[in-house]
Amino acid sequence: MLCSVNILLKIKRNWQLVKVHVKTGALTTKSSLSGYVTTRDDHWLIFSIIMINNFTGDSSEMKQIEDQIVLRLAEFSLE
């Protein structure tokens, strides 16, 4: 099941709204985010971000990194 609402709300806090559908996953010190994002020239990209390095910082830092990666993908242009 894909979820688009949560990531849209997180990204909207950064004053950018992108079309993205994602599935999240998490275990202690691990996080993943996979899905589809629409680029600025209206192409779809499929992505998967998996953080498994036993991250010891605040989990919100991992989420911010994931958000920034998705934003970069959304800004990408194939043309």
N, CA, C and O atoms as a GROMACS GRO file, in nm:
protein
  316
    1MET      N    1   0.084  -0.118   0.000
    1MET     CA    2   0.000   0.000   0.000
    1MET      C    3   0.088   0.125   0.000
    1MET      O    4   0.178   0.138   0.083
    2LEU      N    5   0.062   0.214  -0.092
    2LEU     CA    6   0.140   0.338  -0.102
    2LEU      C    7   0.072   0.449  -0.026
    2LEU      O    8  -0.050   0.454  -0.018
    3CYS      N    9   0.152   0.537   0.031
    3CYS     CA   10   0.098   0.650   0.106
    3CYS      C   11   0.155   0.778   0.048
    3CYS      O   12   0.276   0.791   0.035
    4SER      N   13   0.070   0.872   0.015
    4SER     CA   14   0.120   0.998  -0.039
    4SER      C   15   0.103   1.113   0.057
    4SER      O   16   0.170   1.215   0.042
    5VAL      N   17   0.016   1.102   0.154
    5VAL     CA   18  -0.017   1.215   0.242
    5VAL      C   19   0.100   1.253   0.333
    5VAL      O   20   0.134   1.370   0.340
    6ASN      N   21   0.160   1.157   0.402
    6ASN     CA   22   0.264   1.189   0.499
    6ASN      C   23   0.383   1.261   0.437
    6ASN      O   24   0.429   1.362   0.490
    7ILE      N   25   0.432   1.212   0.326
    7ILE     CA   26   0.549   1.275   0.265
    7ILE      C   27   0.514   1.412   0.209
    7ILE      O   28   0.597   1.503   0.211
    8LEU      N   29   0.393   1.429   0.159
    8LEU     CA   30   0.354   1.560   0.109
    8LEU      C   31   0.353   1.662   0.222
    8LEU      O   32   0.393   1.777   0.201
    9LEU      N   33   0.307   1.623   0.339
    9LEU     CA   34   0.305   1.715   0.452
    9LEU      C   35   0.447   1.751   0.496
    9LEU      O   36   0.475   1.867   0.526
   10LYS      N   37   0.537   1.652   0.500
   10LYS     CA   38   0.674   1.680   0.540
   10LYS      C   39   0.742   1.771   0.439
   10LYS      O   40   0.812   1.865   0.478
   11ILE      N   41   0.722   1.744   0.312
   11ILE     CA   42   0.786   1.825   0.210
   11ILE      C   43   0.724   1.964   0.206
   11ILE      O   44   0.794   2.062   0.179
   12LYS      N   45   0.596   1.975   0.232
   12LYS     CA   46   0.530   2.105   0.229
   12LYS      C   47   0.591   2.199   0.334
   12LYS      O   48   0.594   2.320   0.313
   13ARG      N   49   0.641   2.144   0.445
   13ARG     CA   50   0.706   2.227   0.546
   13ARG      C   51   0.829   2.296   0.488
   13ARG      O   52   0.870   2.402   0.536
   14ASN      N   53   0.887   2.236   0.385
   14ASN     CA   54   1.003   2.296   0.318
   14ASN      C   55   0.960   2.391   0.207
   14ASN      O   56   1.042   2.434   0.127
   15TRP      N   57   0.832   2.425   0.203
   15TRP     CA   58   0.774   2.517   0.106
   15TRP      C   59   0.782   2.466  -0.037
   15TRP      O   60   0.784   2.544  -0.132
   16GLN      N   61   0.786   2.335  -0.052
   16GLN     CA   62   0.782   2.276  -0.184
   16GLN      C   63   0.679   2.164  -0.181
   16GLN      O   64   0.676   2.085  -0.087
   17LEU      N   65   0.598   2.158  -0.283
   17LEU     CA   66   0.498   2.054  -0.293
   17LEU      C   67   0.529   1.972  -0.418
   17LEU      O   68   0.534   2.027  -0.528
   18VAL      N   69   0.549   1.842  -0.401
   18VAL     CA   70   0.582   1.755  -0.514
   18VAL      C   71   0.485   1.638  -0.517
   18VAL      O   72   0.426   1.601  -0.415
   19LYS      N   73   0.468   1.581  -0.636
   19LYS     CA   74   0.386   1.462  -0.650
   19LYS      C   75   0.472   1.341  -0.618
   19LYS      O   76   0.566   1.309  -0.692
   20VAL      N   77   0.439   1.274  -0.509
   20VAL     CA   78   0.517   1.157  -0.469
   20VAL      C   79   0.426   1.058  -0.398
   20VAL      O   80   0.338   1.097  -0.321
   21HIS      N   81   0.448   0.931  -0.424
   21HIS     CA   82   0.376   0.823  -0.357
   21HIS      C   83   0.482   0.734  -0.296
   21HIS      O   84   0.571   0.686  -0.366
   22VAL      N   85   0.473   0.710  -0.166
   22VAL     CA   86   0.580   0.638  -0.097
   22VAL      C   87   0.526   0.532  -0.002
   22VAL      O   88   0.409   0.532   0.038
   23LYS      N   89   0.617   0.442   0.032
   23LYS     CA   90   0.596   0.345   0.139
   23LYS      C   91   0.714   0.359   0.231
   23LYS      O   92   0.829   0.351   0.188
   24THR      N   93   0.687   0.380   0.359
   24THR     CA   94   0.794   0.394   0.457
   24THR      C   95   0.815   0.263   0.531
   24THR      O   96   0.728   0.176   0.533
   25GLY      N   97   0.931   0.251   0.592
   25GLY     CA   98   0.962   0.137   0.676
   25GLY      C   99   1.064   0.178   0.779
   25GLY      O  100   1.150   0.263   0.752
   26ALA      N  101   1.057   0.120   0.897
   26ALA     CA  102   1.154   0.157   1.000
   26ALA      C  103   1.170   0.044   1.102
   26ALA      O  104   1.074  -0.025   1.136
   27LEU      N  105   1.291   0.028   1.147
   27LEU     CA  106   1.327  -0.054   1.262
   27LEU      C  107   1.421   0.033   1.344
   27LEU      O  108   1.464   0.138   1.297
   28THR      N  109   1.452  -0.008   1.462
   28THR     CA  110   1.544   0.070   1.544
   28THR      C  111   1.674   0.093   1.469
   28THR      O  112   1.736  -0.003   1.422
   29THR      N  113   1.715   0.216   1.456
   29THR     CA  114   1.838   0.263   1.389
   29THR      C  115   1.839   0.236   1.238
   29THR      O  116   1.945   0.245   1.176
   30LYS      N  117   1.724   0.205   1.179
   30LYS     CA  118   1.716   0.182   1.036
   30LYS      C  119   1.592   0.250   0.981
   30LYS      O  120   1.493   0.265   1.052
   31SER      N  121   1.596   0.290   0.855
   31SER     CA  122   1.482   0.357   0.794
   31SER      C  123   1.484   0.333   0.643
   31SER      O  124   1.590   0.320   0.583
   32SER      N  125   1.365   0.327   0.583
   32SER     CA  126   1.358   0.313   0.438
   32SER      C  127   1.241   0.393   0.384
   32SER      O  128   1.141   0.416   0.452
   33LEU      N  129   1.256   0.435   0.260
   33LEU     CA  130   1.153   0.510   0.191
   33LEU      C  131   1.163   0.473   0.043
   33LEU      O  132   1.267   0.495  -0.019
   34SER      N  133   1.056   0.418  -0.013
   34SER     CA  134   1.055   0.378  -0.153
   34SER      C  135   0.929   0.430  -0.218
   34SER      O  136   0.825   0.443  -0.153
   35GLY      N  137   0.938   0.458  -0.348
   35GLY     CA  138   0.818   0.504  -0.416
   35GLY      C  139   0.844   0.561  -0.553
   35GLY      O  140   0.943   0.529  -0.619
   36TYR      N  141   0.752   0.648  -0.594
   36TYR     CA  142   0.753   0.713  -0.724
   36TYR      C  143   0.745   0.864  -0.701
   36TYR      O  144   0.670   0.910  -0.615
   37VAL      N  145   0.822   0.940  -0.778
   37VAL     CA  146   0.816   1.086  -0.770
   37VAL      C  147   0.808   1.143  -0.911
   37VAL      O  148   0.870   1.090  -1.003
   38THR      N  149   0.732   1.250  -0.927
   38THR     CA  150   0.722   1.319  -1.055
   38THR      C  151   0.828   1.427  -1.062
   38THR      O  152   0.839   1.510  -0.971
   39THR      N  153   0.908   1.427  -1.170
   39THR     CA  154   1.012   1.528  -1.187
   39THR      C  155   0.949   1.660  -1.231
   39THR      O  156   0.829   1.665  -1.261
   40ARG      N  157   1.028   1.765  -1.234
   40ARG     CA  158   0.975   1.896  -1.272
   40ARG      C  159   0.930   1.901  -1.418
   40ARG      O  160   0.850   1.986  -1.456
   41ASP      N  161   0.982   1.808  -1.501
   41ASP     CA  162   0.935   1.802  -1.640
   41ASP      C  163   0.834   1.688  -1.661
   41ASP      O  164   0.817   1.640  -1.772
   42ASP      N  165   0.769   1.647  -1.554
   42ASP     CA  166   0.656   1.554  -1.555
   42ASP      C  167   0.689   1.410  -1.594
   42ASP      O  168   0.607   1.342  -1.654
   43HIS      N  169   0.808   1.363  -1.560
   43HIS     CA  170   0.843   1.222  -1.577
   43HIS      C  171   0.838   1.155  -1.440
   43HIS      O  172   0.859   1.220  -1.337
   44TRP      N  173   0.810   1.026  -1.439
   44TRP     CA  174   0.810   0.951  -1.314
   44TRP      C  175   0.947   0.888  -1.290
   44TRP      O  176   1.007   0.833  -1.383
   45LEU      N  177   0.995   0.895  -1.167
   45LEU     CA  178   1.117   0.825  -1.125
   45LEU      C  179   1.079   0.729  -1.014
   45LEU      O  180   0.998   0.762  -0.927
   46ILE      N  181   1.137   0.612  -1.015
   46ILE     CA  182   1.118   0.514  -0.908
   46ILE      C  183   1.243   0.520  -0.821
   46ILE      O  184   1.354   0.523  -0.873
   47PHE      N  185   1.224   0.523  -0.689
   47PHE     CA  186   1.340   0.532  -0.600
   47PHE      C  187   1.323   0.443  -0.477
   47PHE      O  188   1.212   0.403  -0.441
   48SER      N  189   1.435   0.413  -0.416
   48SER     CA  190   1.435   0.341  -0.289
   48SER      C  191   1.554   0.388  -0.207
   48SER      O  192   1.669   0.380  -0.251
   49ILE      N  193   1.526   0.439  -0.089
   49ILE     CA  194   1.629   0.489   0.003
   49ILE      C  195   1.629   0.395   0.123
   49ILE      O  196   1.527   0.380   0.190
   50ILE      N  197   1.743   0.333   0.150
   50ILE     CA  198   1.752   0.240   0.262
   50ILE      C  199   1.870   0.281   0.348
   50ILE      O  200   1.984   0.280   0.301
   51MET      N  201   1.844   0.317   0.472
   51MET     CA  202   1.949   0.357   0.566
   51MET      C  203   1.964   0.246   0.669
   51MET      O  204   1.877   0.227   0.755
   52ILE      N  205   2.076   0.172   0.660
   52ILE     CA  206   2.093   0.056   0.747
   52ILE      C  207   2.225   0.058   0.824
   52ILE      O  208   2.271  -0.046   0.872
   53ASN      N  209   2.285   0.174   0.836
   53ASN     CA  210   2.417   0.182   0.898
   53ASN      C  211   2.411   0.202   1.049
   53ASN      O  212   2.501   0.263   1.107
   54ASN      N  213   2.306   0.150   1.113
   54ASN     CA  214   2.292   0.164   1.258
   54ASN      C  215   2.308   0.308   1.302
   54ASN      O  216   2.384   0.338   1.393
   55PHE      N  217   2.236   0.396   1.237
   55PHE     CA  218   2.236   0.539   1.265
   55PHE      C  219   2.202   0.562   1.412
   55PHE      O  220   2.101   0.512   1.461
   56THR      N  221   2.285   0.635   1.482
   56THR     CA  222   2.264   0.654   1.626
   56THR      C  223   2.208   0.791   1.661
   56THR      O  224   2.180   0.819   1.778
   57GLY      N  225   2.192   0.877   1.562
   57GLY     CA  226   2.138   1.010   1.588
   57GLY      C  227   1.987   1.009   1.603
   57GLY      O  228   1.924   0.903   1.609
   58ASP      N  229   1.930   1.127   1.608
   58ASP     CA  230   1.786   1.144   1.617
   58ASP      C  231   1.721   1.094   1.488
   58ASP      O  232   1.769   1.125   1.379
   59SER      N  233   1.613   1.017   1.499
   59SER     CA  234   1.549   0.961   1.379
   59SER      C  235   1.493   1.071   1.289
   59SER      O  236   1.476   1.048   1.169
   60SER      N  237   1.464   1.188   1.344
   60SER     CA  238   1.415   1.297   1.259
   60SER      C  239   1.523   1.341   1.160
   60SER      O  240   1.491   1.393   1.053
   61GLU      N  241   1.650   1.322   1.195
   61GLU     CA  242   1.759   1.355   1.102
   61GLU      C  243   1.754   1.262   0.980
   61GLU      O  244   1.776   1.307   0.868
   62MET      N  245   1.725   1.133   1.003
   62MET     CA  246   1.713   1.040   0.891
   62MET      C  247   1.598   1.081   0.801
   62MET      O  248   1.610   1.077   0.678
   63LYS      N  249   1.486   1.121   0.859
   63LYS     CA  250   1.369   1.162   0.781
   63LYS      C  251   1.400   1.288   0.700
   63LYS      O  252   1.355   1.302   0.586
   64GLN      N  253   1.476   1.381   0.758
   64GLN     CA  254   1.514   1.502   0.685
   64GLN      C  255   1.602   1.469   0.565
   64GLN      O  256   1.589   1.530   0.459
   65ILE      N  257   1.693   1.374   0.582
   65ILE     CA  258   1.779   1.331   0.472
   65ILE      C  259   1.694   1.268   0.362
   65ILE      O  260   1.713   1.298   0.244
   66GLU      N  261   1.600   1.182   0.400
   66GLU     CA  262   1.511   1.120   0.302
   66GLU      C  263   1.430   1.227   0.228
   66GLU      O  264   1.417   1.220   0.106
   67ASP      N  265   1.378   1.325   0.301
   67ASP     CA  266   1.301   1.433   0.239
   67ASP      C  267   1.386   1.509   0.138
   67ASP      O  268   1.339   1.541   0.029
   68GLN      N  269   1.511   1.538   0.174
   68GLN     CA  270   1.598   1.614   0.084
   68GLN      C  271   1.630   1.534  -0.043
   68GLN      O  272   1.638   1.592  -0.151
   69ILE      N  273   1.646   1.403  -0.030
   69ILE     CA  274   1.672   1.320  -0.148
   69ILE      C  275   1.551   1.323  -0.240
   69ILE      O  276   1.565   1.337  -0.361
   70VAL      N  277   1.431   1.310  -0.183
   70VAL     CA  278   1.309   1.313  -0.264
   70VAL      C  279   1.293   1.449  -0.332
   70VAL      O  280   1.254   1.456  -0.448
   71LEU      N  281   1.323   1.556  -0.261
   71LEU     CA  282   1.316   1.690  -0.322
   71LEU      C  283   1.413   1.703  -0.438
   71LEU      O  284   1.377   1.760  -0.542
   72ARG      N  285   1.534   1.651  -0.424
   72ARG     CA  286   1.632   1.656  -0.533
   72ARG      C  287   1.582   1.578  -0.654
   72ARG      O  288   1.598   1.622  -0.768
   73LEU      N  289   1.522   1.462  -0.629
   73LEU     CA  290   1.466   1.385  -0.740
   73LEU      C  291   1.355   1.460  -0.810
   73LEU      O  292   1.345   1.457  -0.932
   74ALA      N  293   1.270   1.528  -0.732
   74ALA     CA  294   1.158   1.604  -0.789
   74ALA      C  295   1.208   1.722  -0.873
   74ALA      O  296   1.142   1.763  -0.968
   75GLU      N  297   1.324   1.776  -0.838
   75GLU     CA  298   1.381   1.889  -0.912
   75GLU      C  299   1.457   1.844  -1.038
   75GLU      O  300   1.493   1.927  -1.122
   76PHE      N  301   1.480   1.715  -1.050
   76PHE     CA  302   1.555   1.660  -1.162
   76PHE      C  303   1.481   1.680  -1.293
   76PHE      O  304   1.358   1.679  -1.297
   77SER      N  305   1.556   1.699  -1.400
   77SER     CA  306   1.497   1.712  -1.534
   77SER      C  307   1.565   1.615  -1.629
   77SER      O  308   1.687   1.608  -1.635
   78LEU      N  309   1.485   1.539  -1.702
   78LEU     CA  310   1.538   1.446  -1.801
   78LEU      C  311   1.565   1.513  -1.934
   78LEU      O  312   1.630   1.454  -2.021
   79GLU      N  313   1.516   1.633  -1.951
   79GLU     CA  314   1.531   1.702  -2.079
   79GLU      C  315   1.644   1.801  -2.077
   79GLU      O  316   1.670   1.867  -2.178
   0.00000   0.00000   0.00000
